Amino acid sequence: MRTVRAVAIGLAASKVLGTNSGEVHSVFERTFNILIDDELVGVAQSGVSRSPINLIIEIPPSENMHSLGLKKGMQVELVEGRILVGGVLEISLEGAELWRPKTRVERCNRLDKIKRNLELAKRLAARKSESEGLGPLLGHVDEIATGKMPQISELNAVAKTVLPQLIYLTRAVRSGNTAEVKKVARKLIGLGPGLSPSADDALSGFTAALWWVSHSLGSGISNVEDINRVIVSQASGTTLLSKQLLQHAARGEVNERVEELLEALLAGGQSEIEPGVEQVLKIGETSGADMMVGLLLGMQMGLGQSSVKLKSIDP
């Protein structure tokens, strides 16, 4: 049995790991997921970003999780500060850092500086975008944010499906119509392949950015909480992992790469924007670009959201 040490554990993950047993839900190259009482905990090798729901262990990036002999359905037991996985892996939790996600910045830049940082991030993201996932939309954030259909010559199937719904979403948010927000969220949730579909990643970026802007500026908080509440109310239509990530994002809780970019946008200087954009775009195969679309839209909408009075509804 391989024995390794956990170096960091997300706050939400630590609470889930308070129970006794579970099973391996899924295995990937750099991570595997444990299912415990209908909650997922991601176990990731060194170099993967910390997040509210993951655990970072001392497995170097040169190793593959599959090489450890991990298989879907293996039993997982929690015994005296250790996680025992199917007789092939033992993880010691002793001394692991408890990672608490931030959900705002304490001291914001002036509004004009935040807007300059955002404009730089949009230019950089558009320049570094690729053709997969929602990447082709990164050059058209301004049009989408104002509810206009951009003229894009070639779109992949996922981006083509998601684009009109994002336009409907920004229109609904701008008009303060939470009933329409809920309707659009229902159509967006689950669009795209994988455990975290592209549209879900975009919604995670969108809700997280709205939360960070409102709670950092101290303005429009109730409006944003209503928007995020109705979006999350539709999350049962996607995968368990994506649902959990969206629930956390709607409270401003994101992985550390996204957190660092949000901090840079709201409280940092322009020299911090490019490395922040680059690090987010590196997340997953397309998740970084997908989340970036939502994050930039959410920042732009959030900065203009404080004066909007929402028509509240029950989720």
Buried (B, 14 or more C-beta within 10 A) or exposed (E): EBEBBBBBBBBBBBBBBEEEEBBBBBBBEBBBBBBBEEBBBBBBBBEBBBBBBBBBBEBEEEBBBEEBBBEEEBEBEBEEEBBBBBEBBBBBBEEBEEBEBBBBBEEBBEEEBBBBBBBBBBBBBBEBBEEBBBBBBBBBBBBBBEBEEBEBEEBBEBBEBBBEBBBBBBBBBBBBBBBBBBBBBBBBBBBBEBBBBBBBBBBBBBBBBBBBBBBBBEBBBEBBBBBBBBBBBBBEBBBBBBBBBBBBBBBBBBBBBBBBBBBBBBBBEEEBBBEBBBBBBEBBEBBBBBBBBBBBBBBBBBBEBBEBEBEEBEE
